[in-house]
Amino acid sequence: MLSEGMYVADRYEIVSKIGAGGMSDVYKAKDHILGRYVAIKVLKQEFSEDRNFVVKFRTEAQSAAGLEHPNIVNIYDVGSEEGFHYIVMEYVEGITLKTYIEKKGRLSFKESVSIAIQVARGIEAAHNKDIIHRDIKPQNIIISTEGKVKVTDFGIAKAISSNTVSSDVMGSVHYTSPEHARNGQVDGRSDIYSLGIVMYEMVTGRVPFDGETTVAVAIQHLQEEMVSPAAYATNLPISMEKIILKCCQKNPDRRYQTIAELLNDLRKALNYPNEDFVVIAPGPESGPTKIITPEELKEISEMSVNDTNDEYDDDYDDEFDDDEYDEEEEELNPKVKKAVTIMFVALAAIIIVLIIYIFGAFLGLFKFGPRDNSEATTQTNHTTQSESLNSTEEFEMIDLYGMTVDEATLELEKLGLYMTIEYTEDDEMAAKHIVDQTPKIGDKVKKGDTVVVKVVREKADTTEYINVPDVTGSSEEDAVKTLEDKGLKADVDYEYSDTVEKGKVISQVPTGGSMEKGSRVRLVVSRGAESVKVPNVLGLSSEKAQERMEQLGLKVKFVDAKKHDENYGEGEICKQSVAEGKSVDRGTTITLTINIAKKVVVYVPKDRTVTIPAGATNIEWKLLDGENIITEGTAEDGTTSLTMSSSEQFETNEGELSWVVSYIPEGATEPTTKSYKVSFVAK
């Protein structure tokens, strides 16, 4: 493991560890030659010891290093040092799309299309160079603090496909294409399928296929019909619904055949969201659901242990054990057979319980809501808990399933929570009872939060219900008018926001579904960015100055002074772009100038000559003051000696000068670097 302050390749200084996965650890580092931050992905020890894997890993990473695109996390360098292997990548400050979806619940149509277009552009750039990603998922998509969307880990999935890796098993199987799950043979259309699943999750807040094991999820990709995203996102335009469904066809021939085709439809959807222009070719999938054969299930199980299959995605590996499998056997892996048997037994048990439940409910044997003494005790406990909470303390959400609206209202009032009702159809639950809730049981909530409950409407209910429009991003006036035109009312709260313009709607509850006419929708409207006064950080170190600024919600950009300021020491802040006491919005970037050391003019007292082996290429040299480059240059291939002249003069800190010469010897592939200390005299 690397630690803060360590150097990699005498160039990258480790700043901090920023992530870890099944196959690698990721560090933030400072590139002292180019003066920028980078991310370094370091292979874990168990993979570094596998020579075949390392060779493949380096080959694929070097191939991906040829990709340069605004929507791709670029790879800068690949190397090894003291037994560990690493990749140096572009450092992107931001969060993954997975985290972003989890924070927002689900994304609006326009935001989803915008993100999908940027992801597709990155994939298109890779496909144009014959590189298939193989592991498109929200965890591999980063949204920067500037709003730029970038795809990471290009080329890595193929490298790890022949090794047993347990990283994020359940994370990848939710997005894998049927052909990838069936036999591992993929092309660009497999990435299109995975992007379709990502778009599905963006607009609905959920994945289309889920299960307790990776095998169960993989089987669903192969044979289960996908529920349309419009079933969960009622306001989803028909164009986006059809785009997602076309991407996620089980037969690759019925999907978009190229990313360019998908991009054309996504752009068209932005301009004509409600037009039904997406054409899905007819095919065998319009018939009955396909059932996976025992041979196909065996093939899925074999993928986890077949070390020679370069196309297999490692994300199924946790479900199988290499030691349990014999390639000569004709039957299923016993461990897989046992897992499948348990899965079907559990499914049968669930069906039996459901039949008993429905039959009992029909006869009135089951009642819902708190009725007995144990539930009364639970109510008392909730009351006691509420009395001990203040508005900022978090507590776990209770179970409202089966309660009537009146019963749930009483329980939520004890906890200081609000309730919003959406109505739905349900053949199994009695009318006027709750069948679903958000937040879910056990989720963290605090006083003042709003709970959205789904209530079963009566069959003969003549009440008029309204589909709740999405007004996020609209002005307060337009949002209130839109709701009132629909027959709904608005409750408006206000919050400061660094990202949403003043007067625009930040969020709403509920975000969709249907409500009884006259119901109230809760809106949160932006007050704009909160103003703060800029502090005085002159004379402080960069670390202290940054800490002071960030405590007030301000961002910092550092630049080096052009010359030494006599009023401040080396490394101290000698200038700030906004004066002390001036009011600015939270989130404003303040430029801080770092004072440099006092410079003196020096010269080298005598010539220094270095012999270069005949036939050497890529000859370069640098004169360094510590780690700072004073001057540098190159020589023609075949040069046999380099001379640094004593007649040259340099401005330096009077530190330690060194002359670094590098070249690639004839017949070699890696450069040779030599460093020489240089004496100097102040002028």
PEKA-V443261 format. One record per backbone hydrogen bond with DSSP energy under -0.5 kcal/mol. CO is the residue of the C=O (numbers start at 1). NH is the residue of the N-H. If there is no record, write none. Layout:
co->(CO & CO)
nh->(NH & NH)
This chain:
co->(3 & 6 & 8 & 8 & 11 & 11 & 12 & 12 & 13 & 14 & 16 & 19 & 23 & 24 & 25 & 26 & 26 & 27 & 28 & 28 & 29 & 29 & 30 & 30 & 31 & 31 & 36 & 37 & 38 & 39 & 39 & 40 & 40 & 41 & 41 & 42 & 44 & 44 & 45 & 47 & 49 & 50 & 51 & 52 & 53 & 54 & 55 & 56 & 57 & 58 & 59 & 60 & 61 & 63 & 64 & 69 & 71 & 72 & 74 & 74 & 77 & 79 & 81 & 84 & 85 & 86 & 87 & 87 & 88 & 88 & 89 & 90 & 91 & 92 & 93 & 95 & 96 & 97 & 98 & 99 & 100 & 101 & 104 & 108 & 109 & 110 & 111 & 112 & 113 & 114 & 115 & 116 & 117 & 118 & 119 & 120 & 121 & 122 & 123 & 124 & 126 & 126 & 127 & 130 & 137 & 138 & 138 & 138 & 140 & 141 & 142 & 142 & 143 & 144 & 148 & 150 & 151 & 153 & 153 & 155 & 156 & 157 & 158 & 159 & 160 & 163 & 166 & 168 & 169 & 170 & 172 & 173 & 177 & 178 & 179 & 179 & 179 & 184 & 187 & 187 & 188 & 189 & 190 & 191 & 192 & 193 & 194 & 195 & 196 & 197 & 198 & 199 & 200 & 201 & 202 & 213 & 214 & 215 & 216 & 217 & 218 & 219 & 220 & 228 & 229 & 229 & 232 & 233 & 237 & 238 & 239 & 240 & 241 & 242 & 243 & 244 & 246 & 250 & 251 & 252 & 258 & 259 & 260 & 261 & 262 & 263 & 264 & 265 & 266 & 267 & 268 & 272 & 273 & 275 & 278 & 279 & 283 & 284 & 293 & 294 & 295 & 296 & 297 & 298 & 299 & 300 & 301 & 302 & 302 & 305 & 306 & 308 & 309 & 313 & 314 & 316 & 317 & 321 & 322 & 326 & 333 & 334 & 335 & 336 & 337 & 338 & 339 & 340 & 341 & 342 & 343 & 344 & 345 & 346 & 347 & 348 & 349 & 350 & 351 & 352 & 353 & 354 & 355 & 356 & 357 & 358 & 359 & 360 & 360 & 361 & 372 & 373 & 374 & 375 & 376 & 377 & 378 & 379 & 380 & 381 & 382 & 383 & 384 & 385 & 385 & 386 & 390 & 390 & 393 & 395 & 397 & 398 & 400 & 403 & 404 & 405 & 406 & 407 & 408 & 409 & 410 & 411 & 412 & 412 & 413 & 416 & 418 & 420 & 422 & 424 & 430 & 432 & 433 & 434 & 436 & 438 & 440 & 443 & 445 & 446 & 449 & 450 & 451 & 451 & 452 & 453 & 453 & 454 & 454 & 455 & 456 & 458 & 464 & 466 & 469 & 471 & 474 & 475 & 476 & 477 & 478 & 479 & 480 & 481 & 482 & 483 & 483 & 484 & 487 & 489 & 490 & 491 & 493 & 495 & 501 & 503 & 504 & 505 & 507 & 509 & 513 & 514 & 515 & 516 & 519 & 521 & 521 & 522 & 523 & 523 & 524 & 524 & 525 & 526 & 528 & 530 & 532 & 534 & 535 & 537 & 540 & 541 & 542 & 543 & 544 & 545 & 546 & 547 & 548 & 549 & 549 & 550 & 553 & 555 & 557 & 559 & 564 & 565 & 569 & 571 & 572 & 573 & 575 & 579 & 582 & 584 & 585 & 588 & 588 & 590 & 590 & 591 & 592 & 592 & 593 & 593 & 594 & 595 & 600 & 600 & 601 & 602 & 603 & 608 & 610 & 613 & 616 & 617 & 618 & 619 & 620 & 621 & 622 & 622 & 623 & 623 & 624 & 624 & 625 & 625 & 628 & 628 & 631 & 633 & 635 & 636 & 640 & 642 & 643 & 644 & 645 & 648 & 650 & 650 & 652 & 655 & 656 & 657 & 658 & 658 & 659 & 659 & 660 & 661 & 662 & 663 & 663 & 664 & 665 & 672 & 674 & 676 & 678 & 681)
nh->(6 & 14 & 11 & 12 & 13 & 32 & 8 & 14 & 30 & 5 & 28 & 26 & 44 & 21 & 42 & 18 & 19 & 40 & 15 & 16 & 31 & 38 & 13 & 32 & 35 & 36 & 31 & 91 & 29 & 41 & 89 & 27 & 42 & 43 & 87 & 25 & 47 & 48 & 49 & 50 & 51 & 54 & 55 & 56 & 57 & 58 & 59 & 60 & 61 & 62 & 63 & 64 & 65 & 66 & 67 & 72 & 151 & 74 & 76 & 90 & 88 & 86 & 84 & 81 & 43 & 79 & 41 & 89 & 76 & 77 & 39 & 92 & 93 & 94 & 145 & 143 & 100 & 101 & 102 & 103 & 104 & 105 & 106 & 112 & 113 & 114 & 115 & 116 & 117 & 118 & 119 & 120 & 121 & 122 & 123 & 124 & 125 & 126 & 127 & 128 & 129 & 131 & 130 & 132 & 140 & 97 & 98 & 141 & 152 & 97 & 144 & 150 & 95 & 147 & 144 & 142 & 73 & 156 & 157 & 159 & 160 & 161 & 161 & 162 & 163 & 165 & 169 & 172 & 173 & 174 & 175 & 176 & 181 & 182 & 183 & 184 & 185 & 186 & 190 & 191 & 192 & 193 & 194 & 195 & 196 & 197 & 198 & 199 & 200 & 201 & 202 & 203 & 204 & 205 & 107 & 217 & 218 & 219 & 220 & 221 & 222 & 223 & 224 & 231 & 232 & 233 & 234 & 236 & 241 & 242 & 243 & 244 & 245 & 246 & 247 & 248 & 249 & 252 & 254 & 255 & 262 & 263 & 264 & 265 & 266 & 267 & 268 & 269 & 270 & 271 & 272 & 275 & 239 & 277 & 280 & 281 & 286 & 287 & 297 & 298 & 299 & 300 & 301 & 302 & 303 & 304 & 304 & 305 & 306 & 307 & 309 & 310 & 312 & 316 & 317 & 319 & 320 & 324 & 325 & 329 & 337 & 338 & 339 & 340 & 341 & 342 & 343 & 344 & 345 & 346 & 347 & 348 & 349 & 350 & 351 & 352 & 353 & 354 & 355 & 356 & 357 & 358 & 359 & 360 & 361 & 362 & 363 & 365 & 366 & 364 & 376 & 377 & 378 & 379 & 380 & 381 & 382 & 383 & 384 & 385 & 386 & 387 & 388 & 388 & 389 & 389 & 393 & 447 & 447 & 445 & 442 & 400 & 403 & 434 & 408 & 409 & 410 & 411 & 412 & 413 & 414 & 415 & 416 & 417 & 416 & 448 & 451 & 453 & 455 & 457 & 433 & 405 & 456 & 402 & 454 & 452 & 443 & 397 & 395 & 449 & 418 & 452 & 420 & 453 & 438 & 422 & 455 & 435 & 436 & 424 & 432 & 461 & 517 & 515 & 471 & 474 & 505 & 479 & 480 & 481 & 482 & 483 & 484 & 485 & 486 & 487 & 488 & 487 & 518 & 521 & 492 & 523 & 525 & 527 & 504 & 476 & 526 & 473 & 524 & 522 & 468 & 423 & 466 & 519 & 489 & 491 & 523 & 509 & 493 & 525 & 506 & 507 & 495 & 503 & 497 & 586 & 584 & 581 & 537 & 540 & 573 & 545 & 546 & 547 & 548 & 549 & 550 & 551 & 552 & 552 & 554 & 553 & 587 & 590 & 592 & 594 & 566 & 568 & 572 & 542 & 595 & 539 & 593 & 582 & 534 & 532 & 588 & 555 & 590 & 557 & 592 & 577 & 559 & 594 & 574 & 575 & 561 & 571 & 602 & 652 & 683 & 650 & 681 & 644 & 642 & 616 & 638 & 664 & 620 & 635 & 662 & 633 & 624 & 660 & 630 & 631 & 626 & 658 & 627 & 628 & 625 & 630 & 623 & 621 & 619 & 639 & 612 & 610 & 645 & 608 & 648 & 604 & 602 & 652 & 600 & 657 & 626 & 678 & 624 & 660 & 661 & 676 & 622 & 674 & 620 & 665 & 672 & 617 & 668 & 663 & 661 & 659 & 657 & 603)
